[in-house]
């Protein structure tokens, strides 16, 4: 690796099903990179089909980091990811290799590049307490508790975003300091130069790809995967499993609706998720967007290499 690239890190982002995996693999092979995943669900073991995790063959092509390193009952925050991923990138660079970050988790990417300042502490018992309060008292009442102790954080969250509501309450209970105070601290950017590339497709094409992916997941055994998770004692109460593709199957297994309705719900919620991802990333003007309609796999890889050299 040339000195020119030592402190540059290519970061490939985009919505679910856009085609990040194969493009990232080909780019990594061309650059002799190691891939640092920024996917907030592929980090969990036993969740392979529903997260579209790289296959064993794909994982063997290029070294990957942050795949299969937590059980589903272990919460892994964006802040923890950011700290660990920075260390990982330093280790890759110390081996005179290039790190390539890829994924669709906006909070993970933000934590890695810009820093998130909530304490690197978590207490599963506190989390479980607040989740139980939501079940017993309702999300609106718990949200009012957050409004009381941390009105600034509450103002930027929706009451339905129970994951982040619980995290904010956990931070306050652990430290006595509102999460908003930590967010107000000066930025702590990473000590490398991020080169952001966003991949996108026209909406109709992306939605068709999403629907095809869901159909493939069902054929590959998504229902059996969720059934195995349930038999292992994992429930949709865990953060890892409160995600598209898993919560709908849990609802199906619990008799909430039939199989065809489950499939349609996964497709609808996956489209909504892709839209939220695009909304998040489009707020970041550092990202240069590439329309995949204009490239084949080889030309998109060459384009990515040019950005890494030119920036």
NORSUL-V523634 format. One line per field, one symbol per residue. phi: phi as a letter, one per 30 degrees, with the letter a starting at -180 (. if undefined). psi: psi as a letter, one per 20 degrees, with the letter a starting at -180 (. if undefined). burial: + if it has 24 or more other ideal C-beta (glycine too) atoms within 12 Angstrom, else -. A space follows every 50 residues. Layout:
BEGIN
phi: ???
psi: ???
burial: ???
END
This chain:
BEGIN
phi: .deececcbdbcbldeidjdddddddddddchccccdccdcddcdiccdd chdededddddbdcbibhbbddccdbddddeedddddddddddddicccb cblcdedddddddcjbcdedbabeddedddddddddcjddddddddedca dddedcccedddedddddddedddcibdeddddddedbddcbcdcdbccb beedddddddddddedddddjeddddddddddjdbdddeecdbejcddde ddddidaddddedddddddddddddddddddddcdddcccdddcbcdddd ddddddddddd
psi: pqhhjgjqppoorrrqjhkhghggghgghhilrppoplpihiipqimggi jlqqrhgghihppqqkpljqqijoporhggggghhggggghghhjkrppo pprjoghggggggipqjqqlqqohhgghghhhhgghiqhhghhhgghghm hgghhjqqhimhghgggghggghhijpqhhghhiqqqmqqkropoppppr rqgggghghghgggghgghikgghghhggghijprihpghjmrphghhhg gghjjhrrghggghhggghhghghghgggghiiojippppoihjqrhghh ghghhghhhh.
burial: ----+--++++++++++++++++++++++++-++++++++++++++++++ ++++---+---++++++--+-++-++++++++++++-++--++---++++ +++++++++++++++++++--+----+--++-++----+--++-+++-++ --++--+----+++++++++++++---+++-++------+-+-+++++++ +----++-+++-++--++---++-++--++---+++++++++++++++++ +++--------++-+++-+++-++--++--+-----++++-+-------+ +-+++-++---
END
